Amino acid sequence: MIRDSLKAAQVAAMKAGDKQRTATIRLTMSALKNRDIELRTGAGGGDDDAVVTEVLQKMIKQRRESIALYEQGGRAELADAEKAEVAIIEEFLPQQMSEEETKAAIDTIATELGASSVKDMGRVMAALKERHAGKLDMSKASSLVKARLSA
């Protein structure tokens, strides 16, 4: 499980004295703990790896947004720190689908649903998320779905 590999990596980073890696993994573990609390008080959870993957993808998305803002503001050192965090977090994500695999999955789902226009985008995205949530970046998939349905 991803959570176990995170814990093992945290111990290894602490033993190696890698402060940046230790801090990033601790931050990730904290975000997971917060998500666990949300799930306990709200509706039931689900597959643990799916929950962990969702949290990791959200953290990466936040950091990429920060990187863009830091680069616009001329703060390269802060952007570099965020990029380092993204690299560490990405190590724990499952293998992502390639663009060709994503397009094939979109074509399959669009054909199954009979989607022919941009009006059907929501249905296609919902099915795509249900089937491939942990293996693909939904923001990139969204643009691919839009391109597929616009053609």
URHU-V476668 format. One line per field, one symbol per residue. phi: phi as a letter, one per 40 degrees, with the letter a starting at -180 (. if undefined). burial: 1 if it has 9 or more other C-alpha atoms within 8 Angstrom, else 0. Layout:
phi: ???
burial: ???
//
This chain:
phi: .cccccccccccccccgccccccccccccccccccccdcccbcdciccccccccccccccccccccdccccccgbcccccccccccccccdcccdccccccccccccccccccgcbbcccddcccccccccbdcbacccccdccccccccc
burial: 0100110011001100010011011101101100100011000000001111111110110011011101100010011101101101110110010000011011101100001000011001101110001111000011011101100
//
